[in-house]
Amino acid sequence: MTETKGLAPIYLDYNASTPIDPAVAAVMRLLLETAFGNPSSGHWAGAPAKAALEHARGQVALLLGCAADEIVFTSGGSEANNLALKGLFFARGSRPSHFITSAIEHPAILAPCRHLEGIGASVTYVPVDGSGLVDPVDIRKAITKDTCLISVMHANNEVGTIQPIAEIAQIAREHGILLHTDAAQSVGKIATKVEELGVDLVSVAGHKLYAPKGVGALYIRRGVSLEPLIHGAGHEGGQRAGTESALLTAALGKACTIAESAIGMPAVRGLRDAFWERLRETFGNRVVLNGHPERRLPNTLNVSFIGQNGADILARMPEVAASTGSACHSGAITLSPVLKAMGIAPGTGLGAIRFSLGRGTTEDEIISVVDRLRRVIA
């Protein structure tokens, strides 16, 4: 990283993207030299690539607690989400299709849902409460005779709220409906075993997991039928055509193995909680927490500085990499759709900043950021 205005840069945007873990990079360097062949080739040059690809599939499967043949590699979380939703819609042919999702999903879910609405599907967007939680009762009420899929994210990318997926899964099973969860933010931070969650489809994004961008995975429970989005030579069990990248899949596999030992992120959680306490001591009732106080990702701290503008605060301390959910359109700042769906008042929501910590975050960095916030806001 480079210095900004003489101050050491501090990275607190791990929910946006993580750095590549050194052990992951080491695997990639080795494969650059040894696995250049096509994994589908039957000769000696393809064998190392095929071995690396299938080893990685097993590593991802181990983290999710599923069989290796239930893992389909994709280009990332967005493709995995699109394959889950569109793949099911097209696999159903002419049958009516009703989807249920939440109002605070990532655009990689909301945009495909809107697209499907435009070509004949119907979608119900269930609300969330003030902490960002979906009420399973609302899911149950939304079910119709044509409901084919419920898609609710495991944990929200902005506020970190963890959804009651297992309870929603019970409702889905009672009605014979498939359940998908976008686990891009939760994989590697909290437990994501598919049997415990009760899900049929799970999306994974490599660059949220200390792997590179450009690789992800979709868990597809055996027996679930999806129409491929990319047709061709029938790679990935016929679910995604295109020659697989042993380099990228091996990186994701290694990242999943490392993540297995870091579930719960106790050290990061401790820093996150210490960060919040320092903010409260410094700003008192001028700072509030967004998201559930307990059912929250261990690395995520979304706070609002009352009467302030989060984007302006970050602009005045450019050495700190963090994010707001707000957007600027024609010079006007608009409230984050997630905070708006949670019913957060604009006067509070516009002052929101998401600080997301990671394995590289230190206590000194947290102390430094609080001090900089104190000076900037004062």
Backbone hydrogen bonds in HBPLUS format (Angstrom, degrees):
<---DONOR---> <-ACCEPTOR-->    atom                        ^
c    i                          cat <-CA-CA->   ^        H-A-AA   ^      H-
h    n   atom  resd res      DA  || num        DHA   H-A  angle D-A-AA Bond
n    s   type  num  typ     dist DA aas  dist angle  dist       angle   num
A0004-THR N   A0007-LEU O   3.19 MM   3  5.47 167.4  2.21 160.2 156.5     1
A0007-LEU N   A0004-THR O   2.98 MM   3  5.47 164.4  2.00 121.9 124.1     2
A0010-ILE N   A0319-GLU O   2.89 MM 309  6.29 159.0  1.94 154.0 157.8     3
A0321-ALA N   A0010-ILE O   2.82 MM 311  6.12 171.9  1.83 170.3 173.1     4
A0012-LEU N   A0321-ALA O   2.74 MM 309  5.47 151.3  1.82 147.1 156.8     5
A0356-SER N   A0012-LEU O   2.93 MM 344  5.05 166.1  1.95 126.0 124.0     6
A0016-ALA N   A0013-ASP O   3.00 MM   3  5.51 146.1  2.12 110.8 120.5     7
A0017-SER N   A0013-ASP O   3.34 MM   4  6.79 157.2  2.39 148.5 154.2     8
A0014-TYR N   A0356-SER O   3.18 MM 342  5.25 168.8  2.20 129.9 126.6     9
A0018-THR N   A0207-HIS O   2.82 MM 189  5.78 161.9  1.85 168.5 171.5    10
A0021-ASP N   A0210-TYR O   3.04 MM 189  5.21 167.5  2.05 133.3 132.2    11
A0024-VAL N   A0021-ASP O   2.92 MM   3  5.13 124.7  2.23 104.9 119.9    12
A0025-ALA N   A0021-ASP O   2.94 MM   4  6.31 158.7  1.98 157.7 164.5    13
A0026-ALA N   A0022-PRO O   2.96 MM   4  6.19 147.0  2.07 143.4 152.2    14
A0027-VAL N   A0023-ALA O   3.26 MM   4  6.50 152.7  2.34 138.0 143.6    15
A0028-MET N   A0024-VAL O   3.07 MM   4  6.40 157.6  2.12 150.1 156.4    16
A0029-ARG N   A0025-ALA O   2.93 MM   4  6.21 157.2  1.98 150.9 156.3    17
A0030-LEU N   A0026-ALA O   3.17 MM   4  6.40 157.5  2.22 146.1 151.3    18
A0031-LEU N   A0027-VAL O   3.09 MM   4  6.34 159.8  2.13 149.8 155.1    19
A0032-LEU N   A0028-MET O   2.96 MM   4  6.17 142.6  2.11 149.3 159.1    20
A0033-GLU N   A0030-LEU O   3.19 MM   3  5.66 144.8  2.32 106.4 115.3    21
A0034-THR N   A0030-LEU O   3.17 MM   4  6.35 137.3  2.36 139.6 151.9    22
A0035-ALA N   A0031-LEU O   2.97 MM   4  5.02 158.1  2.02 137.4 136.7    23
A0041-SER N   A0038-ASN O   2.92 MM   3  5.37 162.9  1.95 118.2 124.0    24
A0046-GLY N   A0043-HIS O   3.17 MM   3  5.68 134.2  2.39 110.2 121.3    25
A0047-ALA N   A0043-HIS O   3.28 MM   4  6.50 137.0  2.48 148.0 159.9    26
A0050-LYS N   A0046-GLY O   2.92 MM   4  6.12 160.8  1.95 158.6 164.7    27
A0051-ALA N   A0047-ALA O   2.90 MM   4  6.07 160.3  1.94 152.9 158.4    28
A0052-ALA N   A0048-PRO O   2.93 MM   4  6.11 159.1  1.98 146.2 151.7    29
A0053-LEU N   A0049-ALA O   2.92 MM   4  6.07 158.4  1.96 147.6 153.9    30
A0054-GLU N   A0050-LYS O   3.01 MM   4  6.21 167.5  2.02 153.5 155.7    31
A0055-HIS N   A0051-ALA O   2.92 MM   4  5.99 150.3  2.01 144.3 153.1    32
A0056-ALA N   A0052-ALA O   2.99 MM   4  6.12 157.9  2.04 145.0 150.8    33
A0057-ARG N   A0053-LEU O   3.02 MM   4  6.32 148.4  2.13 141.5 150.6    34
A0058-GLY N   A0054-GLU O   3.10 MM   4  6.32 152.8  2.18 141.1 147.1    35
A0059-GLN N   A0055-HIS O   3.05 MM   4  6.40 144.7  2.18 142.7 152.8    36
A0059-GLN N   A0056-ALA O   3.08 MM   3  4.95 117.8  2.48  91.2 106.8    37
A0060-VAL N   A0056-ALA O   2.99 MM   4  6.31 160.9  2.03 157.6 160.8    38
A0061-ALA N   A0057-ARG O   2.99 MM   4  6.15 160.4  2.03 144.8 151.0    39
A0062-LEU N   A0058-GLY O   2.91 MM   4  6.06 147.9  2.02 141.2 149.4    40
A0063-LEU N   A0059-GLN O   3.26 MM   4  6.54 155.2  2.33 143.8 148.8    41
A0064-LEU N   A0060-VAL O   3.15 MM   4  6.47 151.5  2.23 148.2 156.0    42
A0065-GLY N   A0061-ALA O   2.70 MM   4  5.72 120.3  2.06 141.7 158.5    43
A0066-CYS N   A0061-ALA O   2.98 MM   5  5.05 162.8  2.01 136.7 141.6    44
A0194-VAL N   A0064-LEU O   2.83 MM 130  5.82 160.8  1.87 166.4 161.7    45
A0070-GLU N   A0067-ALA O   2.99 MM   3  5.45 160.9  2.03 115.5 120.2    46
A0071-ILE N   A0068-ALA O   3.16 MM   3  5.66 162.4  2.19 119.3 120.4    47
A0220-ILE N   A0070-GLU O   2.81 MM 150  5.17 161.9  1.84 150.6 156.9    48
A0072-VAL N   A0218-LEU O   3.00 MM 146  5.23 157.3  2.05 140.3 147.7    49
A0218-LEU N   A0072-VAL O   2.80 MM 146  5.23 153.1  1.87 149.2 158.4    50
A0074-THR N   A0216-GLY O   2.93 MM 142  4.91 170.4  1.94 117.1 118.8    51
A0216-GLY N   A0074-THR O   3.00 MM 142  4.91 145.2  2.12 126.1 121.2    52
A0080-ALA N   A0076-GLY O   3.16 MM   4  6.38 158.8  2.21 145.5 151.9    53
A0081-ASN N   A0077-GLY O   2.89 MM   4  6.13 159.6  1.93 153.4 158.1    54
A0082-ASN N   A0078-SER O   2.96 MM   4  6.18 162.7  1.99 149.9 154.7    55
A0083-LEU N   A0079-GLU O   2.81 MM   4  5.99 157.9  1.86 152.6 158.6    56
A0084-ALA N   A0080-ALA O   3.02 MM   4  6.23 155.5  2.08 145.9 152.2    57
A0085-LEU N   A0081-ASN O   3.07 MM   4  6.33 170.2  2.08 157.0 158.0    58
A0086-LYS N   A0082-ASN O   2.83 MM   4  5.59 143.2  1.96 145.4 155.0    59
A0087-GLY N   A0083-LEU O   2.87 MM   4  4.83 129.8  2.12 113.2 128.4    60
A0088-LEU N   A0084-ALA O   3.39 MM   4  6.14 150.1  2.48 123.3 129.7    61
A0089-PHE N   A0085-LEU O   3.09 MM   4  6.34 163.9  2.11 148.4 153.3    62
A0090-PHE N   A0086-LYS O   2.93 MM   4  6.11 174.4  1.93 160.2 160.2    63
A0091-ALA N   A0087-GLY O   3.05 MM   4  6.02 141.3  2.21 133.1 144.1    64
A0227-GLU N   A0087-GLY O   2.86 MM 140  4.42 172.5  1.87 115.2 116.6    65
A0092-ARG N   A0088-LEU O   3.12 MM   4  6.31 131.4  2.37 144.1 154.6    66
A0092-ARG N   A0089-PHE O   3.22 MM   3  5.43 141.5  2.38  99.5 110.0    67
A0093-GLY N   A0090-PHE O   3.28 MM   3  5.44 160.0  2.32 103.1 109.1    68
A0095-ARG N   A0092-ARG O   3.22 MM   3  5.71 164.5  2.24 135.3 134.0    69
A0122-SER N   A0097-SER O   3.01 MM  25  6.44 159.8  2.06 156.6 162.8    70
A0098-HIS N   A0146-ASP O   2.98 MM  48  5.32 141.9  2.13 136.0 128.1    71
A0148-CYS N   A0098-HIS O   2.87 MM  50  5.81 156.4  1.93 153.2 155.7    72
A0099-PHE N   A0122-SER O   2.81 MM  23  6.26 160.0  1.85 156.3 161.5    73
A0124-THR N   A0099-PHE O   2.86 MM  25  6.33 155.6  1.92 154.3 161.5    74
A0100-ILE N   A0149-LEU O   3.01 MM  49  6.45 152.6  2.08 152.2 159.9    75
A0151-SER N   A0100-ILE O   2.78 MM  51  6.18 165.8  1.80 168.8 173.3    76
A0101-THR N   A0124-THR O   2.94 MM  23  6.31 165.6  1.96 169.9 172.7    77
A0126-VAL N   A0101-THR O   2.82 MM  25  6.24 158.2  1.87 162.7 156.0    78
A0103-ALA N   A0126-VAL O   2.94 MM  23  5.82 134.5  2.16 175.7 163.4    79
A0109-ILE N   A0106-HIS O   2.83 MM   3  5.58 166.5  1.84 127.2 131.1    80
A0110-LEU N   A0106-HIS O   3.08 MM   4  6.39 165.0  2.10 149.5 153.1    81
A0111-ALA N   A0107-PRO O   2.86 MM   4  5.42 163.8  1.89 137.2 142.8    82
A0113-CYS N   A0109-ILE O   3.05 MM   4  6.23 155.4  2.11 150.0 157.6    83
A0114-ARG N   A0110-LEU O   2.98 MM   4  6.25 156.4  2.03 150.1 156.0    84
A0115-HIS N   A0111-ALA O   2.95 MM   4  6.20 153.4  2.02 148.7 156.8    85
A0116-LEU N   A0112-PRO O   2.86 MM   4  6.09 159.1  1.90 149.8 154.9    86
A0117-GLU N   A0113-CYS O   2.92 MM   4  6.21 148.6  2.02 145.1 154.0    87
A0118-GLY N   A0114-ARG O   3.19 MM   4  6.44 139.8  2.36 137.0 146.7    88
A0118-GLY N   A0115-HIS O   2.99 MM   3  5.14 126.6  2.28  97.7 112.0    89
A0119-ILE N   A0116-LEU O   3.07 MM   3  5.21 150.7  2.16 102.4 111.2    90
A0121-ALA N   A0116-LEU O   2.91 MM   5  5.29 158.6  1.95 145.8 139.4    91
A0129-ASP N   A0133-LEU O   2.95 MM   4  5.42 150.2  2.04 138.5 145.8    92
A0132-GLY N   A0129-ASP O   2.94 MM   3  5.26 162.8  1.97 114.8 120.2    93
A0138-ASP N   A0135-ASP O   2.82 MM   3  5.44 133.3  2.04 118.0 129.4    94
A0139-ILE N   A0136-PRO O   3.08 MM   3  4.95 120.0  2.46  91.4 106.6    95
A0140-ARG N   A0136-PRO O   2.98 MM   4  6.33 161.4  2.02 153.1 157.0    96
A0141-LYS N   A0137-VAL O   2.97 MM   4  6.23 159.6  2.01 149.1 154.4    97
A0142-ALA N   A0138-ASP O   3.12 MM   4  6.20 137.1  2.31 136.8 146.8    98
A0142-ALA N   A0139-ILE O   3.13 MM   3  5.21 130.7  2.38  97.9 111.0    99
A0143-ILE N   A0140-ARG O   3.31 MM   3  5.59 156.0  2.37 107.0 113.6   100
A0147-THR N   A0144-THR O   3.23 MM   3  5.31 168.6  2.24 107.3 110.7   101
A0150-ILE N   A0178-LEU O   2.94 MM  28  6.34 152.5  2.02 150.1 158.4   102
A0180-HIS N   A0150-ILE O   2.78 MM  30  6.13 166.8  1.80 162.8 167.2   103
A0152-VAL N   A0180-HIS O   3.14 MM  28  6.63 143.2  2.28 165.4 161.9   104
A0154-HIS N   A0182-ASP O   3.10 MM  28  5.93 163.5  2.12 128.0 132.5   105
A0163-GLN N   A0154-HIS O   2.91 MM   9  5.47 159.9  1.95 144.7 151.5   106
A0156-ASN N   A0161-THR O   2.97 MM   5  5.38 155.9  2.03 140.0 145.5   107
A0160-GLY N   A0156-ASN O   2.99 MM   4  4.66 130.2  2.24 116.7 128.4   108
A0297-LEU N   A0160-GLY O   2.83 MM 137  4.91 143.9  1.96 122.1 133.0   109
A0162-ILE N   A0295-ARG O   2.91 MM 133  5.33 159.2  1.96 125.1 129.1   110
A0165-ILE N   A0163-GLN O   2.83 MM   2  5.51 137.0  2.01 106.6  93.2   111
A0168-ILE N   A0164-PRO O   3.06 MM   4  6.37 159.0  2.11 153.5 160.1   112
A0169-ALA N   A0165-ILE O   2.74 MM   4  5.95 150.3  1.83 151.5 160.7   113
A0170-GLN N   A0166-ALA O   3.15 MM   4  6.40 145.9  2.27 139.9 147.0   114
A0171-ILE N   A0167-GLU O   3.36 MM   4  6.71 155.4  2.42 143.8 149.0   115
A0172-ALA N   A0168-ILE O   2.94 MM   4  6.25 157.9  1.99 150.3 157.0   116
A0173-ARG N   A0169-ALA O   2.87 MM   4  6.11 159.5  1.92 152.5 157.2   117
A0174-GLU N   A0170-GLN O   3.06 MM   4  6.26 156.6  2.11 144.8 151.0   118
A0175-HIS N   A0171-ILE O   3.29 MM   4  6.56 138.5  2.48 141.8 151.4   119
A0175-HIS N   A0172-ALA O   3.17 MM   3  5.34 133.4  2.40  98.4 110.5   120
A0177-ILE N   A0172-ALA O   2.87 MM   5  4.85 174.0  1.87 145.1 144.6   121
A0176-GLY N   A0173-ARG O   3.13 MM   3  4.93 159.4  2.17 100.4 106.9   122
A0200-ASP N   A0179-LEU O   2.86 MM  21  5.36 164.9  1.88 150.5 155.1   123
A0201-LEU N   A0179-LEU O   3.14 MM  22  6.41 141.1  2.30 151.5 150.9   124
A0181-THR N   A0201-LEU O   2.97 MM  20  6.40 151.0  2.05 147.5 154.5   125
A0203-SER N   A0181-THR O   3.14 MM  22  6.58 156.5  2.19 151.2 156.0   126
A0183-ALA N   A0203-SER O   3.08 MM  20  5.47 140.0  2.24 132.2 142.3   127
A0186-SER N   A0183-ALA O   3.13 MM   3  5.11 128.9  2.41  96.8 110.8   128
A0187-VAL N   A0183-ALA O   3.04 MM   4  5.80 165.9  2.06 159.1 157.3   129
A0189-LYS N   A0186-SER O   2.91 MM   3  5.29 162.9  1.94 133.0 136.9   130
A0190-ILE N   A0186-SER O   3.10 MM   4  5.71 164.8  2.12 160.5 159.5   131
A0264-GLY N   A0189-LYS O   2.74 MM  75  5.44 151.0  1.83 125.9 136.1   132
A0197-LEU N   A0193-LYS O   3.06 MM   4  6.33 155.2  2.12 154.0 161.6   133
A0198-GLY N   A0194-VAL O   2.77 MM   4  5.78 141.3  1.92 138.6 149.9   134
A0221-ARG N   A0200-ASP O   2.89 MM  21  5.05 164.9  1.91 162.5 159.7   135
A0202-VAL N   A0219-TYR O   3.15 MM  17  4.93 146.7  2.27 124.6 132.6   136
A0219-TYR N   A0202-VAL O   2.81 MM  17  4.93 162.9  1.84 147.5 151.9   137
A0204-VAL N   A0217-ALA O   2.87 MM  13  5.03 151.1  1.95 159.8 157.9   138
A0217-ALA N   A0204-VAL O   3.04 MM  13  5.03 153.9  2.11 129.3 132.1   139
A0208-LYS N   A0205-ALA O   3.36 MM   3  5.83 164.0  2.39 112.7 117.3   140
A0206-GLY N   A0215-VAL O   2.87 MM   9  5.41 151.1  1.96 148.2 151.6   141
A0209-LEU N   A0206-GLY O   2.89 MM   3  5.20 158.6  1.94 118.8 123.6   142
A0211-ALA N   A0206-GLY O   3.14 MM   5  4.90 149.6  2.24 145.0 139.9   143
A0224-VAL N   A0221-ARG O   3.03 MM   3  5.78 160.7  2.06 147.5 149.1   144
A0241-ALA N   A0230-ILE O   3.18 MM  11  5.50 168.7  2.19 135.6 135.8   145
A0238-GLY N   A0235-HIS O   2.90 MM   3  5.23 134.8  2.11 106.8 120.2   146
A0240-ARG N   A0235-HIS O   3.41 MM   5  5.65 168.1  2.42 138.7 137.4   147
A0239-GLN N   A0236-GLU O   3.02 MM   3  5.45 165.5  2.04 114.5 119.0   148
A0249-THR N   A0245-SER O   3.00 MM   4  6.11 169.9  2.01 156.4 159.6   149
A0250-ALA N   A0246-ALA O   2.96 MM   4  5.75 155.0  2.02 137.8 145.1   150
A0251-ALA N   A0247-LEU O   3.19 MM   4  6.34 145.1  2.32 134.3 143.7   151
A0252-LEU N   A0248-LEU O   3.00 MM   4  6.34 156.2  2.05 149.1 154.7   152
A0253-GLY N   A0249-THR O   2.86 MM   4  6.12 158.5  1.90 148.8 155.2   153
A0254-LYS N   A0250-ALA O   2.94 MM   4  6.14 162.9  1.97 148.7 152.2   154
A0255-ALA N   A0251-ALA O   3.00 MM   4  6.19 158.7  2.05 146.5 152.8   155
A0256-CYS N   A0252-LEU O   2.95 MM   4  6.21 148.5  2.05 147.7 156.0   156
A0257-THR N   A0253-GLY O   3.05 MM   4  6.38 149.7  2.14 146.5 154.7   157
A0258-ILE N   A0254-LYS O   3.03 MM   4  6.34 160.0  2.07 153.4 158.0   158
A0259-ALA N   A0255-ALA O   2.93 MM   4  6.09 154.8  1.99 142.8 150.5   159
A0260-GLU N   A0256-CYS O   3.06 MM   4  6.21 139.6  2.23 140.9 149.9   160
A0261-SER N   A0258-ILE O   3.25 MM   3  5.89 145.5  2.38 112.8 119.9   161
A0262-ALA N   A0259-ALA O   2.84 MM   3  4.97 157.0  1.90 109.3 117.1   162
A0265-MET N   A0262-ALA O   2.92 MM   3  5.40 155.2  1.98 134.7 142.8   163
A0269-ARG N   A0265-MET O   2.82 MM   4  6.00 163.3  1.85 163.3 169.1   164
A0270-GLY N   A0266-PRO O   3.01 MM   4  6.15 153.8  2.08 142.1 148.6   165
A0271-LEU N   A0267-ALA O   3.13 MM   4  6.45 153.4  2.20 144.2 150.6   166
A0272-ARG N   A0268-VAL O   2.84 MM   4  6.11 161.3  1.88 155.0 160.6   167
A0273-ASP N   A0269-ARG O   2.94 MM   4  6.18 161.9  1.98 153.2 156.9   168
A0274-ALA N   A0270-GLY O   2.99 MM   4  6.15 154.2  2.05 142.6 150.2   169
A0275-PHE N   A0271-LEU O   2.84 MM   4  6.00 151.2  1.92 149.5 157.5   170
A0276-TRP N   A0272-ARG O   3.08 MM   4  6.41 158.1  2.13 147.3 152.0   171
A0277-GLU N   A0273-ASP O   3.02 MM   4  6.29 157.2  2.07 146.7 152.9   172
A0278-ARG N   A0274-ALA O   3.00 MM   4  6.21 157.5  2.06 147.3 152.9   173
A0279-LEU N   A0275-PHE O   2.99 MM   4  6.28 153.9  2.05 148.9 156.5   174
A0280-ARG N   A0276-TRP O   2.96 MM   4  6.24 156.8  2.02 149.3 155.3   175
A0281-GLU N   A0277-GLU O   2.94 MM   4  6.15 157.4  1.99 148.9 155.1   176
A0282-THR N   A0278-ARG O   2.96 MM   4  6.06 147.0  2.07 142.3 151.1   177
A0283-PHE N   A0279-LEU O   2.82 MM   4  5.86 166.0  1.84 154.0 157.7   178
A0284-GLY N   A0280-ARG O   2.79 MM   4  4.80 141.4  1.94 127.7 134.7   179
A0286-ARG N   A0283-PHE O   2.93 MM   3  5.29 158.2  1.98 132.3 136.6   180
A0306-ILE N   A0286-ARG O   2.83 MM  20  5.14 147.0  1.94 136.8 146.1   181
A0288-VAL N   A0304-SER O   2.98 MM  16  5.32 152.8  2.06 144.0 152.8   182
A0304-SER N   A0288-VAL O   2.85 MM  16  5.32 157.6  1.90 149.5 157.2   183
A0290-ASN N   A0302-ASN O   2.78 MM  12  5.33 166.9  1.80 160.0 155.4   184
A0296-ARG N   A0294-GLU O   2.78 MM   2  5.44 131.0  2.02 110.1  94.4   185
A0300-THR N   A0297-LEU O   3.34 MM   3  5.56 165.6  2.36 112.9 116.9   186
A0357-LEU N   A0299-ASN O   2.87 MM  58  4.93 164.3  1.89 147.7 146.9   187
A0301-LEU N   A0355-PHE O   2.90 MM  54  5.18 152.2  1.98 154.2 162.4   188
A0355-PHE N   A0301-LEU O   2.82 MM  54  5.18 174.5  1.83 152.2 150.6   189
A0303-VAL N   A0353-ILE O   3.01 MM  50  5.61 157.2  2.06 159.1 156.3   190
A0353-ILE N   A0303-VAL O   2.78 MM  50  5.61 150.9  1.86 161.0 169.9   191
A0305-PHE N   A0351-GLY O   2.89 MM  46  4.87 161.8  1.93 122.0 122.7   192
A0308-GLN N   A0305-PHE O   3.04 MM   3  5.55 153.2  2.12 140.0 139.1   193
A0312-ASP N   A0309-ASN O   3.05 MM   3  5.31 117.6  2.46 103.1 118.1   194
A0313-ILE N   A0309-ASN O   3.01 MM   4  6.34 156.6  2.06 156.6 163.9   195
A0310-GLY N   A0350-LEU O   2.82 MM  40  6.16 165.0  1.84 137.7 141.6   196
A0314-LEU N   A0310-GLY O   3.09 MM   4  6.37 166.0  2.11 153.3 155.6   197
A0315-ALA N   A0311-ALA O   2.96 MM   4  6.12 148.0  2.06 141.9 151.4   198
A0316-ARG N   A0312-ASP O   3.09 MM   4  6.33 135.1  2.30 141.7 152.2   199
A0316-ARG N   A0313-ILE O   3.10 MM   3  5.29 134.0  2.32  98.9 111.2   200
A0317-MET N   A0314-LEU O   3.15 MM   3  5.19 155.4  2.22 100.7 108.3   201
A0320-VAL N   A0317-MET O   3.03 MM   3  5.98 171.0  2.04 129.9 132.5   202
A0323-SER N   A0354-ARG O   3.29 MM  31  5.31 168.7  2.30 144.9 147.8   203
A0354-ARG N   A0323-SER O   2.64 MM  31  5.31 176.0  1.64 168.7 169.8   204
A0327-ALA N   A0334-THR O   3.26 MM   7  5.36 152.9  2.34 134.0 142.0   205
A0334-THR N   A0327-ALA O   2.78 MM   7  5.36 167.5  1.79 163.0 167.5   206
A0329-HIS N   A0332-ALA O   2.88 MM   3  5.28 162.0  1.91 156.2 154.0   207
A0332-ALA N   A0329-HIS O   2.92 MM   3  5.28 165.9  1.94 119.3 122.2   208
A0340-LYS N   A0336-SER O   2.85 MM   4  6.07 157.1  1.91 156.6 164.4   209
A0341-ALA N   A0337-PRO O   2.91 MM   4  6.02 155.6  1.97 140.5 146.4   210
A0342-MET N   A0338-VAL O   3.04 MM   4  6.33 136.3  2.24 139.9 152.3   211
A0344-ILE N   A0339-LEU O   3.00 MM   5  5.41 163.7  2.03 162.2 156.9   212
A0343-GLY N   A0340-LYS O   2.99 MM   3  5.14 155.9  2.05 104.7 112.3   213
A0348-THR N   A0345-ALA O   2.89 MM   3  5.40 144.7  2.02 115.0 125.5   214
A0349-GLY N   A0345-ALA O   2.76 MM   4  5.90 172.7  1.76 160.9 162.8   215
A0350-LEU N   A0346-PRO O   2.97 MM   4  5.60 166.9  1.98 145.1 146.8   216
A0351-GLY N   A0348-THR O   3.09 MM   3  5.58 150.6  2.18 111.8 120.6   217
A0352-ALA N   A0349-GLY O   3.11 MM   3  5.31 153.7  2.19 116.9 116.4   218
A0361-THR N   A0358-GLY O   3.12 MM   3  5.46 165.5  2.14 113.6 118.2   219
A0366-ILE N   A0362-THR O   3.27 MM   4  6.66 153.4  2.35 143.9 150.3   220
A0367-ILE N   A0363-GLU O   3.00 MM   4  6.31 165.4  2.02 157.8 160.9   221
A0368-SER N   A0364-ASP O   2.94 MM   4  6.08 157.3  1.99 145.3 152.0   222
A0369-VAL N   A0365-GLU O   2.90 MM   4  6.13 157.0  1.96 150.2 155.7   223
A0370-VAL N   A0366-ILE O   3.09 MM   4  6.33 165.2  2.11 154.2 157.4   224
A0371-ASP N   A0367-ILE O   3.09 MM   4  6.30 157.1  2.14 145.7 152.2   225
A0372-ARG N   A0368-SER O   2.94 MM   4  6.21 155.4  2.01 148.4 155.3   226
A0373-LEU N   A0369-VAL O   2.83 MM   4  6.07 158.2  1.88 151.9 158.2   227
A0374-ARG N   A0370-VAL O   2.92 MM   4  6.13 156.6  1.98 146.9 153.1   228
A0375-ARG N   A0371-ASP O   3.10 MM   4  6.40 157.6  2.16 146.6 151.5   229
A0376-VAL N   A0372-ARG O   2.89 MM   4  6.06 161.8  1.92 152.8 158.2   230
A0377-ILE N   A0373-LEU O   2.86 MM   4  5.86 171.2  1.87 154.8 157.7   231
A0378-ALA N   A0374-ARG O   3.02 MM   4  5.86 150.1  2.11 136.9 145.6   232
